[in-house]
Amino acid sequence: MVAVPRVAILSRHVELYSTRRLLDAVVAAGADPVLLQPEQCLLMLHDTQAALYYGSSPLAPCAAVIPRVGTPITHLGARLLRYFAGEGSCCLNSAGALELSRDKFASLQALVAAGVAVPQTAYFTQAGQRDLAVSSLGMPLVQKLLSGSQGVGVSLADTPAAARGMLDTVLHLQHEAMAQRFLSGRQDIRVIVLFGKVIAAMRREAFAEDFRSNLHCGGRASALPDLPEDFAVIARRSAAALGLGFAGVDIMLAEDQRPLVLEVNPVPSLEGIEAVTGQDIAGTLVKALLRQASSPSPQLQP
């Protein structure tokens, strides 16, 4: 009898659209889904051995792992992924890739090092550096928290006084600040990359009263079946630069019409992209991951 592969999905909330779709996709692929709520996991190290307990029971081996961990538990998710990688599981995204891509400035540094263009961005930790950052970026500018998703922690300042006040508050609260040149367009493009291939894309447009195009902020989306090749190249290069097997790459045009990468999401929502494209992204993901897990060298991370 051939053993049925077990696929672990790390998710706090089973009711979320993406989690439910992935659970169903694992079943449809003939595998055994294992839902793990990260906070319910206990990691144990002893001598040269590692173990993971879910509740009070040791977890049986899993062929593959899909992380659907939110920003607040990034480090917990990364520790779990390191355990699974050590046990030989094929992880959709590695611990290092998850942590790097969740740091908004460090991820931009990695993109720049890989030759990917990004918006003009400043990072600083002292109030004395604030005015240089503001004058260099110009008005308006966008302030971003170093971690966050779905448009949360992103603010717009229209005047130097507003920017100084906003950045002073951020410095006081978290002792570091990140500000970015505002791109005037109200549209961006979300490109979904899976194991080095572009599998879907959509155009997102900001709500009339909001500069953020995130669908959770009221943005509207439409399918983009004919993604320009230069956008596809940039998206693939961005995912590779961060070591991500699965990613949502957000691209926007600069004033001179050059495509710039705003950020790369290691846990992109499936709801919006599946709704506007009609594609079975969950099914495509699970089938590709199971193929990776059954290959001679399934590990995606160093």
PAZAPA-4460 file (N, C-alpha, C; in steps of 0.05 Angstrom, whole numbers, plus 32768, in hexadecimal, padded with zeros to 4 digits):
% residues 302
    n_x    n_y    n_z   ca_x   ca_y   ca_z    c_x    c_y    c_z   seq   type   mol
   8011   7FE8   8000   8000   8000   8000   8012   8019   8000     1      M     A
   800C   802C   7FEE   801B   8045   7FED   8011   8058   8003     2      V     A
   8024   8062   8012   801D   8074   8028   8012   808F   801C     3      A     A
   7FFD   8099   8029   7FF2   80B3   8020   8003   80C9   802D     4      V     A
   800D   80DB   801C   801D   80F1   8028   800D   8103   8039     5      P     A
   8019   810C   804F   800C   811F   8061   8017   813B   805B     6      R     A
   8004   814E   8059   800B   816A   8053   8002   817B   806A     7      V     A
   8015   8188   8078   800E   8199   808F   8009   81B5   8085     8      A     A
   7FF3   81C1   808F   7FED   81DD   808A   7FEE   81EC   80A4     9      I     A
   8001   81FF   80A6   8004   820F   80BE   7FF2   8227   80BC    10      L     A
   7FDC   8228   80CC   7FC9   823D   80CB   7FBB   8240   80E6    11      S     A
   7FB8   8259   80EE   7FAA   825E   8108   7F8C   825A   8105    12      R     A
   7F81   825F   80ED   7F64   8260   80EA   7F5B   824F   80D3    13      H     A
   7F4D   8239   80D9   7F43   8227   80C5   7F2D   8233   80B4    14      V     A
   7F20   8248   80BF   7F0A   8254   80B0   7F13   8267   809A    15      E     A
   7F2C   826E   8099   7F36   8280   8084   7F33   8273   8068    16      L     A
   7F2C   8283   8054   7F28   8278   8039   7F41   8269   8030    17      Y     A
   7F59   8274   8032   7F70   8267   8027   7F76   824C   8035    18      S     A
   7F72   824B   804F   7F76   8233   805E   7F62   821D   8055    19      T     A
   7F49   8224   8053   7F35   8211   804A   7F3A   8207   802E    20      R     A
   7F42   8219   801C   7F48   8211   8001   7F60   81FD   7FFF    21      R     A
   7F74   8203   8010   7F8B   81F1   800F   7F85   81D6   801B    22      L     A
   7F75   81D5   8030   7F6D   81BC   803C   7F5E   81AB   8027    23      L     A
   7F4C   81B8   8019   7F3C   81A9   8005   7F4E   81A0   7FEE    24      D     A
   7F62   81B1   7FE7   7F74   81AA   7FD1   7F86   8193   7FD7    25      A     A
   7F8E   8191   7FF1   7F9F   817A   7FF9   7F8F   8160   7FF6    26      V     A
   7F75   8161   7FFF   7F64   8149   7FFD   7F60   8142   7FDF    27      V     A
   7F5B   8156   7FCF   7F56   8152   7FB2   7F6F   8145   7FA5    28      A     A
   7F86   814C   7FAF   7F9F   8141   7FA4   7FA6   8125   7FAE    29      A     A
   7F94   811A   7FBF   7F98   80FF   7FC9   7FAB   80FE   7FE1    30      G     A
   7FB0   8114   7FEE   7FC2   8115   8005   7FB2   8119   801F    31      A     A
   7FBF   8117   8035   7FB2   8119   804F   7FB8   8134   805C    32      D     A
   7FA4   8146   805E   7FAA   8161   806A   7FAC   8160   8088    33      P     A
   7FBF   816F   8093   7FC3   8171   80B0   7FC3   818F   80B7    34      V     A
   7FAE   8198   80C3   7FAD   81B4   80CB   7FBB   81B8   80E6    35      L     A
   7FCF   81CA   80E7   7FDD   81CF   80FF   7FDA   81ED   8106    36      L     A
   7FCF   81F2   811D   7FCE   820E   8127   7FE9   8213   8136    37      Q     A
   7FF9   8225   812C   8014   8228   8136   8017   822A   8154    38      P     A
   8004   8239   8161   8006   823D   817E   8002   8223   818D    39      E     A
   7FF6   820F   8181   7FF1   81F6   818E   8008   81E2   818C    40      Q     A
   801E   81EB   817F   8035   81DA   817B   8049   81DE   8191    41      C     A
   8056   81C8   8199   806B   81C8   81AC   8084   81BC   81A0    42      L     A
   809A   81CB   819F   80B3   81C1   8193   80C5   81B8   81AA    43      L     A
   80D1   81A1   81A6   80E3   8195   81BA   80FD   818D   81AE    44      M     A
   8113   8195   81BB   812E   818E   81B3   813B   817D   81C9    45      L     A
   8148   8168   81C2   8156   8157   81D6   816E   814A   81C8    46      H     A
   8186   8150   81D2   819E   8145   81C6   819F   814D   81A9    47      D     A
   819F   813A   8196   819F   8141   817A   8183   813C   816D    48      T     A
   816F   813A   817D   8154   8134   8173   8141   814C   8176    49      Q     A
   812F   814E   8164   811A   8162   8165   80FF   8155   8163    50      A     A
   80EB   8160   8171   80D0   8154   8170   80BC   816B   8170    51      A     A
   80A5   8166   8164   808F   8179   8164   8076   816B   816F    52      L     A
   806A   8177   8184   8051   816D   818F   803B   8180   8188    53      Y     A
   8025   8174   817F   800D   8184   8179   7FF8   817C   818E    54      Y     A
   7FF2   818F   81A0   7FE3   8188   81B8   7FF6   8178   81CA    55      G     A
   7FEE   815F   81D0   7FFF   814E   81E1   800A   8137   81D1    56      S     A
   8007   8136   81B7   800F   811F   81A7   8026   8127   8194    57      S     A
   803A   8115   8191   804F   811B   817D   8043   811A   8161    58      P     A
   804D   812C   8150   8043   812E   8135   8051   8119   8123    59      L     A
   8041   810B   8114   804C   80F8   8100   8059   8107   80E9    60      A     A
   806C   80FB   80DB   807A   8109   80C5   8067   8113   80B0    61      P     A
   806E   812A   80A4   805E   8136   808E   8070   8138   8076    62      C     A
   8065   8132   805F   8074   8134   8046   8079   8151   803E    63      A     A
   8065   8162   8043   8067   817E   803B   805A   8190   804F    64      A     A
   8061   81AA   804E   8056   81BD   8060   8050   81D7   8051    65      V     A
   8038   81E2   8057   802F   81FB   804B   802C   820F   8061    66      I     A
   803D   8223   8064   803A   8237   8079   8026   824D   8071    67      P     A
   8012   8250   8082   7FFE   8266   807F   7FFE   8276   8099    68      R     A
   8015   827F   80A1   8018   828C   80BB   8017   82AB   80B6    69      V     A
   8008   82B8   80C8   8006   82D5   80C6   801F   82E3   80D1    70      G     A
   8021   82FD   80CC   8038   830C   80D5   803E   830B   80F3    71      T     A
   8029   830C   8105   802F   830B   8121   803E   82F2   812B    72      P     A
   803B   82DC   811C   8049   82C3   8125   805D   82BA   8110    73      I     A
   806A   82CD   8103   807E   82C6   80EF   8094   82B5   80FB    74      T     A
   809F   82BD   8112   80B6   82AF   811D   80AE   8293   8127    75      H     A
   8096   8290   8132   808C   8276   813A   8089   8264   8121    76      L     A
   807E   826F   810B   807C   8260   80F3   8097   8258   80E8    77      G     A
   80AB   8269   80EA   80C5   8263   80E1   80D2   824C   80F1    78      A     A
   80CE   824C   810B   80D9   8237   811C   80CC   821C   8115    79      R     A
   80B2   821C   810F   80A5   8204   8107   80AF   81FA   80EC    80      L     A
   80B4   820D   80D9   80BE   8205   80BF   80DA   81FA   80C1    81      L     A
   80EA   8204   80D4   8105   81F9   80D8   8104   81DC   80E2    82      R     A
   80F0   81D7   80F3   80EC   81BC   80FD   80E5   81AA   80E5    83      Y     A
   80D1   81B2   80D5   80C8   81A1   80BF   80DF   819C   80AB    84      F     A
   80EE   81B1   80A5   8104   81AE   8092   8118   819A   809D    85      A     A
   811E   819B   80B7   8130   8188   80C3   8126   816B   80C2    86      G     A
   810C   8168   80C1   8100   814D   80C0   80FD   8143   80A3    87      E     A
   8105   8154   8090   8104   814B   8074   80EB   8152   8066    88      G     A
   80D9   8163   8072   80C0   816B   8065   80C7   8180   804F    89      S     A
   80B7   8180   803A   80BA   8194   8025   80AA   81AC   802D    90      C     A
   80B7   81C2   8033   80A9   81DB   803C   80A5   81ED   8025    91      C     A
   808C   81F6   8021   8086   8208   800B   8097   8221   800B    92      L     A
   809A   822D   8023   80AD   8243   8027   80BD   823C   8040    93      N     A
   80D7   8243   803F   80E9   823C   8055   80E6   8250   806B    94      S     A
   80F2   8249   8082   80F1   825B   809A   8100   8275   8093    95      A     A
   8117   8273   8087   8127   828B   8081   8118   829D   806D    96      G     A
   810C   8291   8059   80FE   82A0   8045   80E5   82AF   8051    97      A     A
   80D8   82A1   8063   80C1   82AD   8070   80C9   82C5   8080    98      L     A
   80DE   82C2   8090   80E7   82D8   80A2   80F2   82EF   8091    99      E     A
   8101   82EA   807C   810C   82FF   806C   80F6   830F   805E   100      L     A
   80E3   8301   8052   80CF   830F   8042   80BB   831E   8054   101      S     A
   80B9   8316   806E   80A8   8324   8080   80B4   833E   808B   102      R     A
   80CE   8342   8087   80DC   835B   808E   80DC   836D   8076   103      D     A
   80CB   8382   8077   80C7   8392   805F   80E1   839F   8054   104      K     A
   80F2   83A8   8065   810B   83B4   805B   8120   83A0   8053   105      F     A
   8124   838B   8064   8138   8377   805E   8131   8369   8043   106      A     A
   8117   8365   803E   810F   8358   8025   8115   836A   800D   107      S     A
   8111   8385   8011   8119   8397   7FFB   8137   8397   7FF6   108      L     A
   8146   8395   800C   8163   8393   8008   816B   837B   7FF8   109      Q     A
   815E   8364   7FFD   8164   834C   7FEE   815C   834F   7FD1   110      A     A
   8146   835D   7FCC   813D   8361   7FB0   8151   8373   7FA1   111      L     A
   8159   8389   7FAE   816D   839A   7FA1   8187   838C   7F9B   112      V     A
   818F   837B   7FAD   81A8   836B   7FA9   81A5   8358   7F91   113      A     A
   818C   8350   7F8C   8187   833E   7F75   8181   834D   7F5B   114      A     A
   8183   8368   7F5C   817F   8377   7F44   8162   837E   7F3F   115      G     A
   8151   837C   7F53   8134   8382   7F50   8130   839F   7F59   116      V     A
   8123   83AF   7F49   811F   83CB   7F50   8108   83CE   7F64   117      A     A
   810C   83DF   7F78   80F7   83E4   7F8D   80F4   8402   7F90   118      V     A
   80DE   840B   7F9C   80DA   8428   7FA1   80F0   8433   7FB3   119      P     A
   80F6   844D   7FB0   8109   845A   7FC2   8100   8457   7FDF   120      Q     A
   8111   844C   7FF0   8108   8445   800B   811E   844D   801F   121      T     A
   8116   8457   8036   8129   845F   804B   8123   844F   8065   122      A     A
   8138   8446   8072   8135   8439   808C   8148   8447   809F   123      Y     A
   813F   844D   80B7   8150   845B   80CA   8145   8456   80E7   124      F     A
   8156   845B   80FA   8150   8456   8116   8152   846E   8128   125      T     A
   815B   8484   811E   815F   849C   812E   814F   84B4   8124   126      Q     A
   8144   84C3   8136   8134   84DB   812E   8144   84EE   811D   127      A     A
   815F   84EF   8122   8170   8502   8114   8172   84FB   80F6   128      G     A
   816B   84E3   80EE   816C   84DB   80D2   8152   84DF   80C4   129      Q     A
   813D   84E7   80D3   8122   84E9   80C8   8121   84FE   80B2   130      R     A
   812C   8516   80B6   8128   852B   80A3   8136   8525   8088   131      D     A
   814D   8518   808A   815B   8510   8071   814A   84FC   8061   132      L     A
   813E   84E9   8070   812D   84D5   8063   8115   84E3   8055   133      A     A
   8108   84F5   8064   80F0   8503   8059   80F8   8514   8041   134      V     A
   810E   8523   8042   8115   8534   802C   811E   8523   8013   135      S     A
   812A   850C   8018   8134   84FB   8002   811D   84EE   7FF4   136      S     A
   8108   84E6   8003   80F2   84D8   7FF7   80DE   84EB   7FEA   137      L     A
   80DB   8502   7FF5   80C8   8515   7FEA   80AB   850F   7FF3   138      G     A
   8099   8520   7FEB   807D   851E   7FF4   806B   8517   7FDC   139      M     A
   8056   8507   7FE1   8051   84F9   7FFB   8063   84E1   7FFE   140      P     A
   8064   84D6   8016   8073   84BE   801B   8062   84AA   802B   141      L     A
   806A   8491   802A   805C   847C   8037   806D   8471   804D   142      V     A
   8061   846E   8065   806F   8462   807C   8064   8445   807E   143      Q     A
   8077   8432   8082   806F   8416   8085   807C   840B   809E   144      K     A
   806C   83FB   80AD   8078   83EC   80C3   808A   83D6   80B6   145      L     A
   809E   83CD   80C5   80B1   83BA   80BA   80A4   839F   80B5   146      L     A
   808E   8399   80C3   807F   8381   80BE   8062   8388   80BD   147      S     A
   8053   8379   80AE   8036   837E   80AB   802D   8374   8090   148      G     A
   8012   8371   808D   8007   8367   8074   7FEB   8373   8071   149      S     A
   7FE0   836F   8058   7FC5   8377   8052   7FC1   8396   8055   150      Q     A
   7FD7   83A5   8052   7FD6   83C2   8053   7FD7   83CD   806F   151      G     A
   7FD8   83BC   8084   7FD9   83C5   809F   7FF5   83D1   80A5   152      V     A
   7FF6   83E7   80B3   800F   83F3   80BA   801B   8404   80A4   153      G     A
   800B   840B   8090   8014   841C   807A   8005   8437   807B   154      V     A
   8014   844D   807C   8008   8468   807F   8013   847B   806A   155      S     A
   8003   848F   8063   800C   84A2   804F   800D   84BE   805B   156      L     A
   8023   84CC   8056   8027   84E7   805F   8029   84FA   8048   157      A     A
   8019   8510   8048   8018   8522   8031   802A   853A   8034   158      D     A
   8033   8540   804D   8044   8557   8052   805C   854F   8063   159      T     A
   8072   855F   8062   8089   8559   8072   8082   8558   8090   160      P     A
   8071   856A   8099   8069   856A   80B5   805A   8551   80BD   161      A     A
   8048   8548   80AC   803A   852F   80B1   804D   8517   80B1   162      A     A
   8060   8517   809F   8073   8501   809D   8085   8501   80B6   163      A     A
   808E   8518   80BF   809F   8519   80D7   8090   850E   80EF   164      R     A
   8077   8517   80F2   8068   850E   8109   8063   84F0   8108   165      G     A
   805C   84E5   80F1   8057   84C9   80ED   8070   84B8   80F3   166      M     A
   8087   84C1   80E9   809F   84B2   80EC   80A9   84B4   8109   167      L     A
   80A6   84CB   8116   80AD   84CE   8132   809D   84BA   8143   168      D     A
   8084   84B7   813D   8073   84A4   814C   807D   8487   8149   169      T     A
   8083   8480   8130   808D   8465   812A   80A8   8460   8138   170      V     A
   80BA   8473   8137   80D3   8470   8145   80D0   846D   8163   171      L     A
   80BD   847C   816E   80B8   8479   818B   80AE   845E   8192   172      H     A
   809D   8453   8182   8090   8439   8188   80A1   8421   8182   173      L     A
   80B1   8422   816C   80BF   8409   8165   80DD   840E   815F   174      Q     A
   80E7   8427   8163   8103   842D   8162   8110   8428   8146   175      H     A
   8100   8427   8132   8109   8426   8116   80F2   842F   8105   176      E     A
   80F9   8439   80ED   80E4   8443   80DB   80EC   843D   80BE   177      A     A
   80D7   843A   80AE   80DB   8435   8092   80C8   8447   8083   178      M     A
   80D2   8456   8070   80C2   8468   8060   80C8   8463   8042   179      A     A
   80B5   8468   8031   80B8   8462   8015   80AC   8478   8003   180      Q     A
   80B8   847C   7FED   80AE   8490   7FDA   8092   8487   7FD0   181      R     A
   807F   8499   7FD0   8064   8492   7FC8   8063   8490   7FA9   182      F     A
   8057   847A   7FA0   8053   8476   7F84   8036   847E   7F7E   183      L     A
   8032   8490   7F6B   8018   849D   7F68   8003   848C   7F5B   184      S     A
   800A   8477   7F4E   7FF5   8466   7F41   7FE4   8459   7F56   185      G     A
   7FCB   8453   7F4F   7FB8   8447   7F61   7FB5   8429   7F5C   186      R     A
   7FC6   841E   7F4A   7FC5   8402   7F43   7FDF   83F4   7F49   187      Q     A
   7FDE   83DB   7F50   7FF5   83CA   7F50   7FEE   83AF   7F45   188      D     A
   8001   839E   7F42   7FFD   8383   7F37   8008   836F   7F4B   189      I     A
   7FF7   835C   7F52   7FFF   8345   7F63   8004   832D   7F51   190      R     A
   801D   8323   7F53   8025   830C   7F43   802A   82F5   7F55   191      V     A
   801E   82DE   7F4F   8022   82C6   7F60   8037   82B5   7F53   192      I     A
   804C   82AF   7F62   8062   829E   7F58   8063   8284   7F68   193      V     A
   8064   826E   7F5A   8066   8253   7F67   807D   8244   7F5B   194      L     A
   8091   823E   7F6C   80A9   822F   7F64   80B5   823B   7F4A   195      F     A
   80B8   8255   7F49   80C5   8262   7F33   80B4   8267   7F1A   196      G     A
   809A   8261   7F1C   8088   8266   7F05   8072   8279   7F0D   197      K     A
   806B   828B   7EFB   8054   829C   7F00   803B   828C   7EF9   198      V     A
   8029   828A   7F0D   8011   827A   7F08   7FF7   828B   7F07   199      I     A
   7FF9   82A4   7F10   7FE1   82B5   7F0F   7FE9   82D2   7F14   200      A     A
   7FD8   82E4   7F0B   7FDD   8301   7F10   7FC3   8310   7F10   201      A     A
   7FC2   8326   7F1F   7FAB   8337   7F1F   7FB3   8354   7F23   202      M     A
   7FA3   8365   7F19   7FA7   8382   7F1C   7F95   838B   7F33   203      R     A
   7FA0   839B   7F46   7F91   83A5   7F5D   7F90   83C3   7F5B   204      R     A
   7F79   83CE   7F61   7F75   83EB   7F61   7F6C   83F5   7F7C   205      E     A
   7F78   840B   7F85   7F71   8415   7FA0   7F54   8420   7FA0   206      A     A
   7F47   841E   7FB7   7F2D   842A   7FBB   7F30   8448   7FB9   207      F     A
   7F1B   8455   7FB0   7F1C   8472   7FAB   7F27   8483   7FC2   208      A     A
   7F21   847A   7FDB   7F29   848A   7FF2   7F42   847E   8000   209      E     A
   7F50   846C   7FF4   7F67   845F   8000   7F7D   845C   7FEB   210      D     A
   7F96   8460   7FF3   7FAC   845D   7FE0   7FB6   8440   7FDF   211      F     A
   7FAD   842F   7FF1   7FB6   8413   7FF2   7FA4   8402   7FE0   212      R     A
   7FB1   83F1   7FD0   7FA1   83E0   7FBD   7F9A   83C5   7FC8   213      S     A
   7FA2   83BF   7FE1   7F9C   83A5   7FED   7F7E   83A0   7FED   214      N     A
   7F77   8387   7FE6   7F5A   8380   7FE5   7F4E   8382   8000   215      L     A
   7F5D   837D   8016   7F53   837F   8031   7F4D   839C   8038   216      H     A
   7F58   83AF   8029   7F54   83CC   802E   7F3F   83D7   801B   217      C     A
   7F30   83C6   800D   7F1B   83CF   7FFB   7F23   83D1   7FDE   218      G     A
   7F3C   83C9   7FD7   7F45   83CB   7FBC   7F35   83B8   7FAA   219      G     A
   7F35   83BE   7F90   7F27   83AE   7F7C   7F3C   839F   7F6B   220      R     A
   7F35   8387   7F61   7F48   8377   7F52   7F3B   836D   7F39   221      A     A
   7F4D   8368   7F25   7F45   835C   7F0C   7F5B   834A   7F02   222      S     A
   7F53   8335   7EF4   7F67   8322   7EEA   7F7A   832E   7ED6   223      A     A
   7F92   8324   7ED5   7FA6   832E   7EC2   7FB2   8316   7EB4   224      L     A
   7FA3   830A   7EA1   7FAD   82F1   7E94   7FC5   82F5   7E82   225      P     A
   7FC9   830D   7E78   7FE0   8313   7E66   7FF4   8324   7E75   226      D     A
   8000   8319   7E89   8014   8328   7E98   802C   832F   7E87   227      L     A
   8035   8348   7E85   804D   834F   7E75   8065   833E   7E7E   228      P     A
   8075   8336   7E6C   808C   8325   7E72   809F   8331   7E85   229      E     A
   80A3   834C   7E83   80B6   8358   7E96   80AC   8357   7EB3   230      D     A
   8092   8358   7EB6   8086   8355   7ED1   808A   8338   7EDB   231      F     A
   8087   8325   7EC9   808A   8309   7ED1   80A7   8304   7ED9   232      A     A
   80BA   830F   7ECA   80D6   830B   7ED0   80DD   8317   7EEC   233      V     A
   80D3   832F   7EF1   80D8   833C   7F0B   80CC   832C   7F22   234      I     A
   80B3   8321   7F1D   80A6   8312   7F32   80B6   82F8   7F39   235      A     A
   80BF   82EA   7F24   80CE   82D2   7F29   80E8   82D8   7F37   236      R     A
   80F6   82ED   7F2E   810F   82F5   7F3A   810C   82FD   7F57   237      R     A
   80F6   830A   7F5D   80F0   8313   7F79   80EC   82FB   7F8B   238      S     A
   80DC   82E8   7F83   80D7   82D0   7F93   80F1   82C0   7F97   239      A     A
   8101   82BE   7F82   811B   82B0   7F85   812E   82BF   7F98   240      A     A
   812E   82D9   7F97   8140   82E9   7FA8   813A   82E4   7FC5   241      A     A
   8121   82DF   7FCC   8119   82DB   7FE8   8117   82BE   7FEE   242      L     A
   811D   82AC   7FDB   811C   8290   7FE0   8101   8284   7FE4   243      G     A
   80ED   8290   7FD8   80D1   8288   7FDC   80C8   8275   7FC6   244      L     A
   80BC   825E   7FCF   80B0   824C   7FBC   8094   8256   7FB3   245      G     A
   8087   8265   7FC4   806C   826F   7FBE   806C   828C   7FC8   246      F     A
   8063   829F   7FB7   8064   82BB   7FBE   804F   82CB   7FAE   247      A     A
   8047   82E1   7FBA   8038   82F5   7FAC   8049   830E   7FAA   248      G     A
   8050   8315   7F91   8062   832C   7F8C   8052   8344   7F83   249      V     A
   8055   835A   7F91   8045   8372   7F8B   8057   8386   7F7C   250      D     A
   804E   838D   7F64   805D   839E   7F51   804D   83B7   7F4A   251      I     A
   805A   83CE   7F49   804D   83E7   7F43   805F   83F7   7F30   252      M     A
   8053   8407   7F1F   8063   8417   7F0C   806C   8431   7F1A   253      L     A
   8085   8438   7F15   8090   8452   7F1E   8086   8468   7F0B   254      A     A
   808E   8481   7F12   8085   8497   7F01   8090   8495   7EE5   255      E     A
   80A7   8488   7EE1   80B3   8484   7EC6   80AA   846A   7EBA   256      D     A
   8095   845D   7EC6   8089   8444   7EBB   809B   842B   7EBF   257      Q     A
   80B0   842D   7ECF   80BF   8415   7ED6   80B1   8405   7EEB   258      R     A
   80B0   83EB   7EE8   80A3   83DA   7EFD   80B5   83D8   7F16   259      P     A
   80AA   83DE   7F2D   80B8   83DB   7F46   80A9   83C7   7F58   260      L     A
   80B8   83B8   7F67   80AC   83A5   7F7A   80A8   83B2   7F95   261      V     A
   808F   83B3   7F9D   8088   83BF   7FB7   808F   83AD   7FCE   262      L     A
   8087   8394   7FCC   808D   8380   7FE0   8086   8364   7FD6   263      E     A
   808F   8350   7FE5   8089   8334   7FDD   807D   8326   7FF5   264      V     A
   8065   831B   7FF1   8056   830E   8006   805B   82F0   8006   265      N     A
   8065   82E5   801C   806A   82C8   801D   8051   82B7   8022   266      P     A
   803B   82C4   802A   8022   82B6   8030   800B   82C5   8023   267      V     A
   800C   82C7   8008   7FF7   82D6   7FFB   7FDB   82C9   7FFD   268      P     A
   7FC7   82D9   8000   7FAC   82CE   8002   7FA4   82C2   7FE7   269      S     A
   7F95   82AC   7FE9   7F8B   829F   7FD1   7F70   82A9   7FC8   270      L     A
   7F62   82B6   7FDA   7F46   82BD   7FD5   7F43   82D0   7FBE   271      E     A
   7F51   82E7   7FBF   7F4E   82FA   7FAA   7F57   82F0   7F8F   272      G     A
   7F6F   82E4   7F8E   7F7A   82DB   7F74   7F69   82C5   7F68   273      I     A
   7F5E   82B3   7F78   7F4D   829E   7F6D   7F33   82A9   7F63   274      E     A
   7F28   82BD   7F72   7F0E   82C8   7F6A   7F10   82D7   7F50   275      A     A
   7F25   82E6   7F4C   7F26   82F7   7F33   7F31   82E8   7F1B   276      V     A
   7F41   82D3   7F1F   7F4C   82C4   7F09   7F3C   82AB   7F03   277      T     A
   7F2E   82A0   7F16   7F20   8287   7F13   7F32   826F   7F13   278      G     A
   7F4B   8273   7F1B   7F5F   825D   7F1B   7F5F   824E   7F36   279      Q     A
   7F65   8235   7F35   7F68   8225   7F4D   7F84   8227   7F57   280      D     A
   7F8A   823D   7F64   7FA6   8242   7F6E   7FAD   822D   7F83   281      I     A
   7F9A   8228   7F95   7F9F   8215   7FAB   7FA6   81F9   7FA0   282      A     A
   7F97   81F0   7F8C   7F9C   81D6   7F81   7FB7   81D5   7F72   283      G     A
   7FBD   81EA   7F63   7FD7   81EB   7F56   7FEE   81EA   7F69   284      T     A
   7FEB   81F9   7F7F   8000   81FB   7F94   8004   81DF   7FA0   285      L     A
   7FEF   81D2   7FA9   7FF2   81B8   7FB6   7FFE   81A3   7FA4   286      V     A
   7FF5   81A2   7F8B   8000   818E   7F79   801D   8193   7F74   287      K     A
   8025   81AC   7F70   8041   81B2   7F6C   8052   81AC   7F85   288      A     A
   8048   81B1   7F9C   8056   81AB   7FB5   805A   818D   7FB8   289      L     A
   8045   817E   7FB3   8048   8161   7FB5   805C   8156   7FA1   290      L     A
   805D   8162   7F89   8072   8159   7F76   808E   815F   7F81   291      R     A
   8091   8177   7F8D   80AB   817E   7F99   80B2   816A   7FB0   292      Q     A
   809E   8164   7FC0   80A3   8152   7FD7   80AB   8136   7FCE   293      A     A
   80A2   812D   7FB7   80A8   8112   7FAE   80C1   8111   7F9C   294      S     A
   80CD   8129   7F97   80E5   8129   7F87   80FD   8120   7F97   295      S     A
   8113   8118   7F8B   812B   810F   7F9A   8136   8123   7FAD   296      P     A
   8134   813D   7FA7   813F   8152   7FB8   8129   8166   7FBD   297      S     A
   8116   8160   7FD0   80FE   8171   7FD3   8103   818B   7FE2   298      P     A
   8119   818D   7FF0   811D   81A5   8000   8120   81BE   7FEF   299      Q     A
   8111   81D3   7FF6   8111   81EC   7FE8   8123   8201   7FF5   300      L     A
   812C   81FB   800C   813C   820F   801B   8157   8204   8022   301      Q     A
   816A   8215   8027   8185   820C   802F   8185   8200   804A   302      P     A
***
